[in-house]
Amino acid sequence: MAVIVTFDVPEGGQDLYEAVVARVTDGQGFTRLADIPAAGLVAHLAGPLEGGGWRVTDVWESAEALENWAKTLGPVLADLGFADLQPSITPAHNVVVA
C-alpha cells in the first residue's frame, strides 16, 4: 500500500532542502523521480510553509520502499543537524499520477 510522507521543518528552508538534494543526488540535482537513488518514489513536492519553514511531501509505493530510502536520507539529515526530524506517515487511499 502506498504511503504519504510529510516533513514539516519550521526551522528549515530552501537552503536546507537544496543541501539535502545535493547530497542525495551527488550534486546532480532533482528534476525527475529517477534522479533520486531509491526505488518506489511515486511523487515528490516541496515548498515553503506559511509563516516560515519548509514542507516536503512524498508518496512512496510502500512502507518498505520508504524504509529503504530512510537508510540514505537519515544519515544526510543527521549530518545537517536534523537527526530528530520525524515525518508524518499516513496510508494513501488513492494515488493518481500523470
MOMO-V996628 format. One record per backbone hydrogen bond with DSSP energy under -0.5 kcal/mol. NH is the residue of the N-H (numbers start at 0). CO is the residue of the C=O. Records with the same first field share a line. If there is no record, write none. Layout:
NH: CO, CO
//
This chain:
2: 59
3: 89
4: 2, 57
5: 87
6: 55
7: 5
8: 6, 53
9: 7
11: 8
16: 12
17: 13
18: 14
19: 15
20: 16
21: 17
22: 18
23: 19
24: 20
25: 22
26: 21
27: 24
34: 31
35: 32
36: 23
37: 35
40: 37
41: 39, 58
42: 58
44: 56
46: 54
48: 52
51: 48
53: 8
54: 46
55: 6
56: 44
57: 4
58: 42
59: 2
60: 39
65: 61
66: 62
67: 63
68: 64
69: 65
70: 66, 67
71: 68
72: 68
73: 69
75: 71
76: 72
77: 73
78: 74
79: 75
80: 77
81: 76
84: 81
87: 5
88: 86
89: 3
91: 1
//
